[in-house]
Amino acid sequence: MRVLAIFVVLAGACHAGPPSVDASTAFCTDQAPLAPTYANVQKLFTSACTICHAPGIELELVPGKSYANLVGQPAVNYTNPMVDESCGGVLVTPFDPAHSYLYLKLSTTPCVGSQMPLDDIGNSEPLAPCAIALIHDWIAEGAPND
């Protein structure tokens, strides 16, 4: 029962909805892009992703865990219900945004599911272009862990 209660709390927090697109423009704009460092990528995850990708979820994007959970790792297959989200891909392939599922999931219509992040009713609420460019450029520079 305790595991179920924790899941319900986490699911409830996720259904409260991720921050709006304005959260991603709060720290970058197309006129003032951020340097493509992992520190800046983590700031983006913290502001726009960790409300759903929190501890106890298949893909944690919290500080201290997100880098190891992303770089060189296969895309997550969700188990409730079982959904093959991988499409045969790797979440972050250093130097190759076009073959990095994280970038594709944020920037386009992925092979499965919807573009991330999602709003509180499951509709895509894409990040600001500067935030998507930050992920692209970080991966293109080799996804360094600065």
N, C-alpha and C positions, 0 to 999 in steps of 0.2 A: 504494500500500500504506500510506503514511503517513496519508493521510486516513482510510482504513478503520481503522487502529489507533487514531487519535484518536476516531473514532466509537465503537469498541468500548469504549474507556476511559470515554467519557462515558455510553454506554448502560449500562455496568456500574455506574457510580456511581449512575445513576438507579435501576437495579434493586436497589441496596442499600436503596432505599426512602426516601421523604421522612421527615422527622422525624414522630413521632406527633402526634396532636392536642394532646398535652401541650405541644409546642413552641409552639403558638399561645397557650396559656393561661399560658405562662411569663412573658409580658410584658403580658397583659391578662386581665381577668376581667369577668364581667358586672357585678360590683360596683365594679370599678375600670377602666372603659374608657379607652382612649387617645384623645387629641385626634386628630381626623381630619386629620392633616397628612401630606404626602408623606413626610417623614422617618420617620414611624411606619409608613406603608404599606411603605416600603422595608425597614424592620426585619422586617416580616412576610414579605415576599418572601425576604429573606436567610435567615430561620429555617425557612421551610416550603416554599419554591418553587425556590430556585436549585440545589438538588441535581439537579433535572431541567432546569430552564430556565436553563442555563449557557451560557457562550460556545460558539459553534458550533452551537447549537440554533436552530431557526427563531424562537422567541420568547424572547429573553434577558431575564431579569428581574434582572440584576445591577446593583449601584450604578453610576450614570453612564450607563446605557443604558436602563433600564426605562421611565423617563418618556417618552422619545421613541418607544420601541417600543409604547407603549400608547395614549396620548392622541390621539384622532382617527384611529387606525390601523385598517384592516380586520382582522378576525380572520384568523389564520394558516391557510393551507391546507398541511397537512403533505404532504410529497412521498414518503415512504417508509413505508408505501404512500400513494398519493395519497388524501387524505381532505379533503373540503370541511368544514372546521370553522367556516366563517364564518357560515353560516346567514343571509347577507346583512347581518351585523352589524358594528358597530364595537367595538373592544375597550373603549375608555373614551370615552363621550360625556359631556362635562362637563355637570353639573346634571341628568343623566338616568340614574340607576342602572338603571331598568327597561329601558333600551335600550342598556346597556353589557354586552357579552358577557363581560367579565371578571367582573362581579358575578354574572351569571346562571350562569356556569360554576362559581363558588364556592358559590352559595347554593341552586341548584335542580338539577333534572335538565335539562341543556342539550339543545338540539335534536339534537346529535350527540355521541357519546361519553359519558363519565361525569363526574359532579361531581368537581371537583378539590379537594385533591390526591389522588393515587393512592398506594396502598401498594406494596410490592415485588412483588405479584403482579397488580397492575392493578385492584384493587378501590378504590372510593371510600373515602376516609378524611377526611370533612369537617372543616374548621377549626372551632374553638370559635365559638360565636355572637358573642362580642365581636370576634373577628377579622373575621368576615363583616360585622358592623356597622361596623367601621372602614373597610372598602372602600366600603360603601354610603354612609356619611356623607361620606367624602372626595370621592367622585364627586358627591354631592348638593350639596356646597359649591363645585362647579366644577372639581374635580381640580386645585387649585393646586399649583404647583411651588415649594414653600417653601424 
